[in-house]
């Protein structure tokens, strides 16, 4: 089995090779340890209305030379105001591909659950997002190659994002102070996490926090939306009329293959991470993370797999964390569908209509003690007196520990009580 360094060399080499190639509809075979990439310019349709283009800029804004003296990335072609930044620029480094070399999906197509069922396997991971009564599934077999989908759900412009190196799946509201932003990939990383850019101001954004860290919008914060990684089986059972991101993306990719095969090992160090690892947990231990009223908490998957339900208070507010087995990793074997089971999680307010509920795992399901109703991982009562009721979701993440700890070093790790 190749070591981490040799795997990463192969990933970057394949990524750059594909980035220089052409884009066309439909999947095409890539090397086992290849990585996302595509041509760095294209014209697409803005979901908020109107055409947009990834522009090739001939000159960059003049910036103080001292600010960039230790930069580990190229400023060529950017109109970004590098004199404005909230983090040391030397913390940002090139990940290999050029701007939008990992191409975001700007004009996403969707299909029915019935049609998607022909190419999605039951345990495959999808990002579930529900806004304004519209439920959508974004398969990680697609997101792993594109990392960003600019979409509109329930009349809300959203960006659905996934950083494979950190296992961070996060959805954002793209509106900021009356303006809708469109996002792409800079080709750069910070603490191994995706650094995004918006096409309106060319500011750079940290994916794991949703904060602008370089450029005109430095210090601005995107609103995160409740989204979670669940199995295709769980999504289609609860949302048979839901819509599913289509593989008709306009790009040639081996959808279903994992270009980061072998990366999903909890005790191995991450790639392109230059910070100090927080040794309280293995670096790539999966954790559920919650940030409420200024308090950060993390719940290790290894503990959740045993407990199945954890009730806690974060920021003075009660929460309940669910864990359900049956969801495959996107970062384990070369085939996502054949990868090991890592389970799915969700976080909710444990109350309905002002009534506090107490949950436990019973007979392979989530049951509340007050009414005996049975609940799904997606927070809906499927039987019992509360059938049809839905729990209020809490924004959370399913990250690798090293990535979350790098940005939130004061996080409290939940232990068995």
Secondary structure, DSSP 8 states (H G I E B T S, - for coil): ---HHHHHHHHHHHHHHHHTS---SS-----TT------S--EEE-TTSSEEE----SS-----GGGGTT-BS--TT----TT-BSS-GGGEEE-SS-TTSS--BSS--EEEHHHHTTT--TT-EEEEEEETTEEEEEEHHHHHHH-EEEEEETTEEEEEEEETTTTEEEEEE-EETTEE--EEEEEEEETTEEEEEETTT--EEETTTTEEEESTTTT-B-EEE-EEEEEHHHHHHH-TT-EEE-S-SSS---TTB-TTTT---TTS--TT--S---TTS-TT-EEEEEEETTEEEEEEHHHHHHHSEEEEEETTEEEEEEEES--B-SSSSSBGGGS-B--EEEEE-SEETTEE--EEE-SSSEEETTT--EE-TTSBEEESTTTT-B--B---EEEEHHHHHHH-TT-EE----
